[in-house]
Amino acid sequence: MRKIERQMNAAITSEKDWRCDNTEVRNIDGVSYVYLYGHKIAEVGDTWMRIFDGGHQTNTTKSRLNALLSAHGIGSESVFQKNFEWFFRDAMGGILPFFSGMRLN
């Protein structure tokens, strides 16, 4: 995990607003909103998360989402790419097509 991603996760855990380079966390009423280049890529609550691609399925977006899932998700959840398409791997190893706005509990 990159340093910026560790800092992003620390801001979410401590419920503090934070910004560094292209990544920002805003905390409003117990929900952390994560932005990459000004595009929302995640909403993180106490017991849930919604993930977005922000309109750009890039390696950086995928890296930020995987860092979020690692720190605030369940087990081995991840986003991965195969043949230029994004997929979501759940904690049980199931694979789902990725769609922006997926809600994870």
C-alpha positions as CSV (number, residue, x, y, z in Angstrom):
1,M,0.0,0.0,0.0
2,R,1.3,3.4,-0.9
3,K,2.0,6.1,1.7
4,I,-0.8,8.3,0.4
5,E,-3.2,5.4,0.7
6,R,-2.1,4.8,4.3
7,Q,-2.7,8.5,5.1
8,M,-6.1,8.3,3.3
9,N,-7.1,5.3,5.4
10,A,-5.9,7.0,8.6
11,A,-8.0,10.1,7.9
12,I,-11.1,7.8,7.5
13,T,-10.4,5.9,10.7
14,S,-9.9,9.2,12.6
15,E,-12.8,10.9,10.9
16,K,-10.7,13.8,9.8
17,D,-10.7,15.8,6.6
18,W,-7.5,15.3,4.7
19,R,-6.0,16.2,1.3
20,C,-2.7,15.3,-0.4
21,D,-1.9,15.7,-4.1
22,N,-4.8,14.1,-6.0
23,T,-6.6,12.4,-3.1
24,E,-9.0,13.9,-0.6
25,V,-11.1,12.7,2.3
26,R,-14.1,14.7,3.6
27,N,-16.0,13.6,6.7
28,I,-19.6,14.6,7.0
29,D,-21.9,13.3,9.7
30,G,-19.9,10.1,10.2
31,V,-19.5,9.3,6.5
32,S,-16.1,9.6,4.8
33,Y,-16.2,10.7,1.2
34,V,-13.1,9.9,-0.8
35,Y,-12.2,11.8,-4.0
36,L,-9.5,11.3,-6.6
37,Y,-8.9,14.2,-8.9
38,G,-12.1,15.7,-7.6
39,H,-14.2,12.7,-8.6
40,K,-15.9,10.7,-5.8
41,I,-14.6,7.1,-5.6
42,A,-16.0,6.0,-2.3
43,E,-18.3,6.6,0.6
44,V,-17.3,4.9,3.8
45,G,-19.6,4.5,6.8
46,D,-19.2,2.5,10.0
47,T,-20.6,-0.7,8.6
48,W,-20.8,-0.2,4.9
49,M,-19.0,1.2,1.9
50,R,-20.0,2.3,-1.6
51,I,-17.3,2.3,-4.3
52,F,-17.3,4.2,-7.6
53,D,-14.9,4.4,-10.5
54,G,-15.3,8.2,-10.7
55,G,-15.8,7.9,-14.4
56,H,-12.2,6.7,-14.9
57,Q,-11.2,3.1,-14.6
58,T,-7.5,3.7,-14.1
59,N,-4.8,1.9,-12.2
60,T,-4.7,4.7,-9.7
61,T,-8.5,4.5,-9.0
62,K,-8.2,0.7,-8.7
63,S,-5.3,1.1,-6.3
64,R,-7.1,3.6,-4.0
65,L,-10.2,1.4,-4.0
66,N,-8.2,-1.7,-3.1
67,A,-6.5,0.2,-0.3
68,L,-9.9,1.2,1.0
69,L,-11.2,-2.3,0.8
70,S,-8.1,-3.7,2.6
71,A,-8.5,-1.3,5.5
72,H,-12.2,-0.9,5.7
73,G,-13.7,-3.8,3.9
74,I,-14.1,-7.5,4.7
75,G,-11.3,-9.9,4.3
76,S,-9.9,-10.2,0.8
77,E,-12.3,-8.0,-1.1
78,S,-10.8,-6.4,-4.1
79,V,-11.3,-4.8,-7.5
80,F,-9.4,-6.3,-10.4
81,Q,-9.2,-6.0,-14.2
82,K,-9.4,-8.7,-16.8
83,N,-9.6,-8.1,-20.5
84,F,-10.1,-4.4,-19.9
85,E,-13.1,-5.0,-17.7
86,W,-13.4,-4.3,-14.0
87,F,-14.6,-6.9,-11.5
88,F,-15.2,-7.1,-7.8
89,R,-14.0,-10.1,-5.8
90,D,-16.0,-10.6,-2.6
91,A,-14.8,-12.0,0.7
92,M,-16.0,-15.5,-0.2
93,G,-14.0,-15.4,-3.5
94,G,-17.1,-14.8,-5.6
95,I,-16.6,-12.5,-8.7
96,L,-19.1,-9.9,-9.7
97,P,-19.0,-7.4,-12.5
98,F,-17.9,-4.0,-11.1
99,F,-20.4,-1.2,-11.3
100,S,-20.0,2.3,-10.0
101,G,-22.0,2.8,-6.8
102,M,-21.7,-0.8,-5.6
103,R,-22.8,-0.9,-1.9
104,L,-20.8,-3.3,0.3
105,N,-21.9,-4.3,3.8
